[in-house]
């Protein structure tokens, strides 16, 4: 398990754990778990839970299990299981030999259900889902009892056994807890514990035609694994009385304690798994690993690092009330991490040709360029220079404003790690008037040195050699939604950003990037942080922009501190 990069924070969950340890609960043990359902890929909200559960286990020298709560075969698959295992491990956490599945306990859960029936605490109900809903009542009116609620233990046992044997059609019978139809908490009004569902399970096949409900399986799985603290998000707060009721009826001795915390809500993002599935199925994105997705696999492909994600989760902390976190904070954490570890390189996104008229036509030379200006241990690379270069199109203006520090008529700039060049002339497209080529002269005495006459050159721009450049594709990603809280919109798809992806196919990169390994991250000088995509082909790399250089969160935070 990864060691935390910063000291563990104090929060209300840790306060509860500390209080329990002082009172001698659970024999001084701390055992947590991360229990995702394998019906989709995990996202940044799950990452917060991963960091919390594994972090607490690490802090208290305890254990954290990885358990797949696979109680609903519809939509579950081994693809999702494998992705979850890979993503949690990539985030930096290890569960040892404690990988479990709720489906491991199906036989035990069935036996627990039989025990409830024998105690008179569960019954088989013949009402369909609409009829159950009609009798459940409202927040202001109590529910009404099912006409099947007072069946004998023997009849319930027989019916439940016949449910398992597959004698009844889907939806015709359920096993319900016998609790209190007048409870102010609707969850406690005889909730369903088992339902008939003829759906093959990705692990158990056709062995079962009845499946336990999540609320029944989850708490008992916790108890069977010896979990001490069942940490979950606020949406399960109303279910806590049912969690406690089930374990108190069936489990003796130390029982797990459920503690709820605020789920992560991230601006310009949706984290509802149902809505993420809609994005994938509707092909609004290219898949679960689309770099615009908030999934761990999507963030990894975009170029986010596990260290940055863990740092983000540590910074937002654990709260009792829901709030909306600015996505700029996540981007800030990514930027801070990559600033330290990403080697520098040069790439031209929108090329404009430059010819240095007084540079020898056949000559080339190599410059030793630092891979990282603050970390000499990262070494250097050779970048080739020639008479014909490419610069960014917006690094030249025919009529530049006063504070424009790049190239223009009568102006000089320094080429990064190379010479100072001066504008001489330009060529334009006769039809469009667009500048197609500029001609410059260079000062050979300024190779990586200031001018001998003391003149000052304000601008520094990046470049690539025309004869040495590597063709590249660059994908510029923006936020997937146009409004801050798309999750609050019923028609959230109407808020999709039509400009969330811009693909530039005529980019030119320095030669060192020719065989960039997929997943390798770089800072492209003056442009931002980029990551080589798996779509890269031999000699033609593809790069995703991870984050731009501009840090909006740092500016926001700085303004808040000044205020």
Protein Blocks (a to p, Z undefined) as FASTA:
>chain_A
ZZdfbdcdddfklmmmmmmmmnopahhpacddddddffbccdfklmmmmmmmmmmmmmno
padddddddfbfghpafklmmmmmmmmmmnopaehjacccfklmmmmmmmmmmmmmmnop
accdfbdfklmmmmnopfkbccdddfklmgcfklmmmmmmmmmnopacehkaccdddfbf
kbfblklnopafbdcdddddfklommbcbdcdfklmmmmmmmmnopabdcddfklmmmmm
mmmmmmmmmmgcjddddddddddddehiafbfklmmmmmmnopagbjklckbcbfklmmm
nopafklmmmmmmmnopafbdcdddfklmmmmmmmmmmmmmccddddfbdcddddfklcf
kbccdddddfbfklmknopadddddfbdcddfklpcfbdcfklcbdcehiacddehiacd
ddfbdcddfklopafbdcddddfklgoiacfklpacfbdcddddfklpccddddddddfb
fbfblmlpmblmlmpcfklpccdfkbccdfklmmgcehiacddehkbccdddfkbcehia
cdddfbdfbdfklmmmmmmmmZZ
